[in-house]
Amino acid sequence: MWGPGPSRRSVLLGGLVLTGAAGGLVRPSQAWASGSVAAPPIIDCAGWGARPPTRAVPVWNHRPVRIIVHHTATANVGDLSRGAAEAVARLIQNFHVDRRGWIDTGQNFTISRGGHVLEGRHRSLEVLRAGDRHVEGAHCTGQNVSAVGIENEGTYTALAPPERLWDRLRAMCAYVCRQYGIAPTEIVGHRDFKDTLCPGDAFYAMLPRLRTEVADLLGTPLSDRAARRASWPLLRPDSAGPAVEAAQHLLRAVGFVDVEATGRFDERTGAAVRRYQQANRTEEVNGLVGGETWPLLVSAHDADQQEVALALRAITPGGAVRASALPGVDEWKRLLSAAAQRP
């Protein structure tokens, strides 16, 4: 989505801001493609009429290690033309520069509902083609120096993305993975790192399919288990179940003893989450428990270990858990992910 701010660190490698010399549609060359994996047609910044960045974009002398999928949370428009795609790119850039105060568009690439792929932040296409560096974006704080951000036009909370968009996203992800040596299992959603609905429930649920299809294009098939990878469950006011009960125990463990561990996300739970987020200065203070708040809760120092053990027992079928045998963050994620999938 259009939201989170840039990372707090940046290193400039070279002072020039470069755009595509042709100023139009950049088509894949023989050097870009290998076997069945080729770059989709990509409209560079000059091609859609981008404003210049307010200063040189940061370029890191290393490859990114993952792709983060977003949605724009805008209307699911019926105009699938290139003109509509370019208008969206300009709208996003204006919002990011004029309202957010960023140097340029936040994401590296944008895909329209009509399946048009556009360069987002300047130099992203040039650097992707070289395959050995990374343009820092502003799409997911904490990940901007290590992840390619791909924004997808529309809102996909309940609806799946249209076929044209999906096909281009699959092709674009395969190309990015090939260029940078990124494993398809590292195609993730914005909510994996932040307390956000992005990229929408329907779209997020399709990420295992996206990983599988990208892996097939790359000739590296994935097992169903690998394609599904563990993820932090996103809790909100309509949530219920063992993951909610675990969160409530963890909130009690860090001092919110007025929260009752009922397994239903009630108003008291939401209020406690917001207070916890505010105290920990998370990017969003919205009461959602997602990819930023969960790691804080499960690794909190000076937490009541009895409540932490109760949280773990809530997501561990069949047995009591000793407080002295509490898992690390990755194991918490695995257990919570599995618990969220149980009825």
C-alpha positions in Angstrom: 0.0 0.0 0.0 1.1 3.6 -0.2 2.0 4.0 3.4 5.1 3.2 5.4 8.2 5.4 5.5 11.7 4.8 4.3 14.4 3.1 6.2 16.5 5.3 8.5 19.7 4.5 6.8 20.9 5.1 3.2 24.2 5.0 1.4 24.7 6.8 -1.9 26.9 5.0 -4.4 27.3 7.5 -7.2 25.5 10.9 -7.5 23.7 10.7 -10.8 20.0 9.9 -11.1 19.5 8.0 -14.3 16.4 7.1 -16.3 15.8 5.0 -19.4 17.4 6.8 -22.3 14.6 5.8 -24.7 12.0 7.4 -22.6 9.4 4.8 -23.3 8.6 1.1 -23.3 11.7 -0.9 -22.4 11.5 -4.4 -23.9 13.5 -7.4 -22.9 16.7 -8.0 -24.8 18.5 -11.3 -25.3 20.9 -10.4 -22.4 18.0 -10.1 -20.0 16.4 -13.5 -20.7 17.6 -17.0 -20.1 15.6 -20.0 -21.0 11.9 -19.5 -20.3 12.5 -16.6 -17.9 12.4 -13.2 -19.6 11.6 -9.7 -18.4 8.1 -8.5 -19.1 7.7 -5.2 -21.0 8.4 -2.5 -18.5 7.5 1.2 -18.8 10.4 3.2 -17.4 10.0 6.4 -15.4 10.5 8.7 -18.4 7.9 6.6 -20.3 5.1 7.5 -17.8 6.1 11.1 -17.3 7.7 10.8 -13.8 9.0 13.8 -12.0 12.7 13.7 -11.2 13.5 12.7 -7.6 14.1 15.5 -5.2 17.7 14.1 -4.7 19.8 11.2 -5.8 18.2 7.8 -5.0 20.2 5.6 -2.7 21.8 2.6 -4.4 23.2 -0.2 -2.3 26.2 -2.3 -3.5 24.5 -5.6 -2.8 21.6 -7.7 -4.1 18.2 -7.7 -2.5 17.1 -11.0 -0.8 13.3 -10.9 -1.2 10.3 -9.4 -3.0 7.6 -7.7 -1.0 4.1 -7.7 -2.6 1.8 -4.7 -1.9 -1.6 -3.5 -3.1 -2.4 0.2 -3.6 -5.7 0.0 -1.6 -7.3 2.1 -4.4 -10.4 1.4 -6.4 -10.6 -1.7 -8.6 -11.1 0.3 -11.7 -12.3 -1.1 -15.1 -9.9 1.0 -17.2 -7.1 -1.4 -18.1 -5.3 0.9 -20.6 -1.7 2.0 -20.5 -2.9 5.5 -20.1 -4.7 4.6 -16.9 -1.6 2.8 -15.6 0.5 5.8 -16.2 -2.0 8.1 -14.5 -1.8 5.8 -11.4 2.0 5.9 -11.4 1.9 9.7 -11.4 -0.8 9.8 -8.7 1.3 7.6 -6.5 4.5 9.6 -7.0 2.8 12.9 -6.3 1.3 11.5 -3.1 4.7 10.1 -2.0 6.7 13.2 -2.8 4.1 15.9 -1.9 2.3 14.4 1.0 4.8 11.9 2.5 7.9 14.1 1.8 9.8 11.2 0.2 12.4 11.7 -2.5 10.5 9.7 -5.1 7.9 6.9 -5.5 8.3 4.5 -2.6 8.1 1.2 -4.4 10.5 -0.1 -7.0 7.8 -1.3 -9.5 4.1 -0.9 -10.0 1.7 -3.3 -11.8 -1.6 -1.9 -13.0 -4.9 -3.8 -13.1 -4.4 -4.0 -16.9 -1.1 -5.8 -16.5 1.2 -2.9 -17.3 4.5 -3.0 -15.4 5.9 0.4 -14.6 9.2 1.4 -13.0 8.4 3.1 -9.7 11.5 4.6 -8.1 14.0 6.0 -10.5 17.0 3.7 -11.4 15.1 0.6 -10.2 14.9 -0.8 -13.8 18.5 0.1 -14.7 19.8 -1.5 -11.5 17.6 -4.6 -11.9 18.9 -5.1 -15.4 22.5 -5.1 -14.1 21.5 -7.6 -11.3 24.2 -6.8 -8.8 22.9 -3.8 -6.8 19.7 -2.6 -5.2 17.8 0.7 -5.3 16.5 1.5 -1.8 12.8 2.1 -1.7 10.4 3.4 0.9 7.7 0.7 0.8 8.4 -1.2 4.0 10.5 0.2 6.8 13.3 -2.1 7.9 13.2 -3.9 4.5 13.9 -1.2 2.1 17.6 -1.9 1.7 17.1 -5.6 1.2 13.7 -6.0 -0.6 12.3 -5.2 -4.0 8.8 -3.6 -3.5 6.1 -4.4 -6.1 2.9 -2.4 -5.8 -0.2 -3.8 -7.4 -3.1 -1.5 -8.3 -6.3 -2.2 -6.6 -7.8 -3.4 -3.3 -7.7 -7.2 -2.7 -9.2 -7.7 0.7 -12.1 -9.8 -0.7 -11.4 -9.9 -4.4 -8.6 -11.6 -6.2 -6.4 -9.5 -8.6 -7.4 -9.7 -12.3 -5.7 -12.2 -14.5 -3.7 -9.6 -16.5 -2.2 -8.3 -13.3 -1.5 -11.7 -11.9 0.2 -12.9 -15.1 2.5 -9.8 -15.1 3.3 -10.1 -11.4 4.3 -13.8 -11.9 6.5 -12.9 -14.8 8.0 -9.9 -13.0 8.7 -11.9 -9.9 10.4 -14.6 -11.9 12.6 -12.1 -13.6 13.5 -10.4 -10.4 14.3 -13.7 -8.8 16.5 -14.7 -11.7 18.4 -11.5 -11.8 19.1 -11.4 -8.1 19.2 -15.1 -7.2 16.2 -14.7 -4.9 14.5 -17.9 -3.9 10.7 -18.0 -4.7 10.1 -18.7 -1.1 11.2 -15.2 -0.4 8.2 -13.7 -2.2 6.3 -12.3 0.8 3.6 -9.8 1.7 3.8 -6.4 3.3 2.0 -7.8 6.4 4.8 -10.2 7.0 6.8 -7.3 8.4 4.2 -4.7 9.4 0.8 -4.4 11.2 -1.1 -3.9 8.0 -3.9 -5.5 5.9 -1.7 -5.0 2.8 -1.7 -6.7 0.3 -5.3 -7.7 1.3 -6.6 -11.0 2.6 -7.5 -12.4 -0.8 -4.2 -11.5 -2.4 -2.1 -12.6 0.6 -3.8 -16.0 0.5 -2.6 -16.4 -3.1 1.1 -15.9 -2.3 1.7 -19.7 -1.9 0.4 -20.1 -5.5 2.6 -17.2 -6.6 5.7 -18.8 -5.1 4.8 -22.1 -6.8 4.2 -20.6 -10.2 7.3 -18.5 -10.1 9.3 -21.5 -9.0 7.9 -23.5 -12.0 9.0 -20.7 -14.3 12.5 -20.8 -12.9 12.6 -24.6 -13.2 12.9 -25.1 -9.4 9.6 -26.7 -8.2 8.5 -26.1 -4.7 6.8 -28.5 -2.3 3.4 -27.4 -1.0 4.9 -27.0 2.5 7.8 -24.7 1.2 5.3 -22.6 -0.8 3.2 -22.0 2.2 6.0 -20.9 4.6 5.3 -19.8 8.1 3.9 -16.3 8.6 2.7 -14.2 11.5 -1.2 -14.4 11.7 -2.8 -10.9 11.4 -5.1 -10.4 14.3 -7.9 -7.8 14.2 -11.3 -7.1 15.9 -13.0 -10.0 14.1 -10.3 -12.6 15.0 -10.8 -15.6 17.3 -8.9 -18.7 18.1 -5.7 -20.0 19.7 -3.5 -17.3 18.2 -5.7 -14.6 19.7 -5.5 -16.3 23.1 -1.8 -16.5 22.8 -1.6 -12.7 22.0 -3.8 -12.0 25.0 -1.5 -14.0 27.3 1.5 -12.2 25.9 -0.1 -8.8 26.5 -0.8 -9.8 30.1 2.8 -10.9 30.3 4.0 -7.4 29.5 1.7 -5.7 32.0 -1.7 -5.4 30.4 -3.4 -7.5 33.1 -6.8 -6.1 32.4 -6.8 -8.2 29.2 -8.7 -11.5 29.5 -7.4 -14.5 27.6 -10.7 -15.5 26.0 -9.5 -16.2 22.5 -11.7 -13.5 21.1 -10.3 -10.2 20.0 -12.4 -7.8 22.0 -12.3 -4.0 22.5 -10.1 -4.4 25.6 -7.6 -6.4 23.6 -7.5 -3.9 20.8 -7.0 -1.0 23.2 -4.1 -2.9 24.9 -2.5 -3.5 21.5 -2.6 0.2 20.6 -1.1 1.2 24.0 1.6 -1.4 23.5 2.3 -0.2 19.9 2.5 3.4 21.2 4.9 2.5 23.9 7.1 0.6 21.5 6.9 3.3 18.8 5.7 0.9 16.1 5.1 2.4 12.7 1.4 2.0 12.9 -0.7 2.4 16.1 -3.8 0.7 14.8 -4.5 -2.2 17.1 -3.7 -4.9 14.6 -1.3 -7.6 15.6 0.9 -8.4 12.6 4.4 -8.7 11.4 5.8 -5.9 13.6 4.0 -6.4 16.9 4.2 -10.2 17.1 8.1 -10.2 17.2 8.0 -7.6 19.9 5.6 -9.5 22.0 7.3 -12.9 21.8 10.7 -11.5 22.5 9.8 -9.0 25.2 12.3 -8.7 28.0 11.1 -8.9 31.7 7.8 -10.6 30.6 5.8 -12.7 33.1 7.1 -16.1 32.2 4.1 -17.9 33.5 1.8 -15.9 31.1 4.3 -16.5 28.3 4.1 -20.3 28.9 0.3 -20.1 28.9 0.6 -18.3 25.5 2.7 -21.1 24.2 0.4 -23.7 25.5 -2.5 -22.1 23.7 -0.9 -22.7 20.4 0.7 -26.0 21.2 -1.7 -28.9 20.8 -1.8 -31.6 23.5 0.5 -30.5 26.3 1.8 -28.2 28.9 4.9 -26.2 28.2 7.6 -25.3 30.7 8.5 -21.6 30.9 12.2 -22.7 30.8 11.7 -24.2 27.4 10.3 -21.2 25.5 11.2 -21.1 21.8 12.9 -18.4 19.7 11.2 -15.9 17.4 11.2 -18.2 14.4 9.7 -21.1 16.3 7.0 -18.8 17.7 6.2 -17.8 14.1 5.9 -21.4 13.0 3.6 -22.4 15.9 1.4 -19.3 15.6 1.1 -19.8 11.8 0.0 -23.4 12.3 -2.4 -22.4 15.1 -4.0 -19.8 12.9 -4.8 -22.4 10.3 -6.5 -24.8 12.7 -10.3 -24.5 13.0 
